[in-house]
């Protein structure tokens, strides 16, 4: 499912216009980005969390004066247990019904 299909489905289920849903989607993206940039995590109950992880940067110039310890910060999405379990149980049910 791509963004356009996602927006169309939400508009259909909610009764809102595709334009309104697209605006909500874009505002949501901007809000998540702003919060991550400011160092905050974003928790979406039943869906997951956007968190920041810090990793050491690779130094490709080992043994030179450029050996400076640097870190990089990356956004990471951690799926909620609720969503994981729902998908896992649906997949398990689908497999068991295919055997019949």
LINCORVEN-V935264 format. One record per residue. N is the residue number from 1. SS is DSSP state (H for helix, E for strand, L for the rest). Layout:
n | ss
N | SS
N | SS
This chain:
n | ss
1 | L
2 | L
3 | H
4 | H
5 | H
6 | H
7 | H
8 | H
9 | H
10 | H
11 | H
12 | H
13 | H
14 | H
15 | L
16 | L
17 | L
18 | H
19 | H
20 | H
21 | H
22 | H
23 | H
24 | H
25 | H
26 | H
27 | H
28 | H
29 | H
30 | H
31 | H
32 | H
33 | H
34 | H
35 | H
36 | H
37 | H
38 | L
39 | L
40 | L
41 | L
42 | E
43 | E
44 | E
45 | L
46 | L
47 | L
48 | E
49 | E
50 | E
51 | E
52 | E
53 | E
54 | E
55 | E
56 | E
57 | L
58 | L
59 | L
60 | L
61 | L
62 | L
63 | L
64 | L
65 | L
66 | L
67 | L
68 | L
69 | L
70 | L
71 | E
72 | E
73 | E
74 | E
75 | E
76 | E
77 | E
78 | E
79 | E
80 | L
81 | H
82 | H
83 | H
84 | H
85 | H
86 | H
87 | H
88 | H
89 | H
90 | H
91 | H
92 | H
93 | H
94 | H
95 | H
96 | H
97 | H
98 | H
99 | L
100 | L
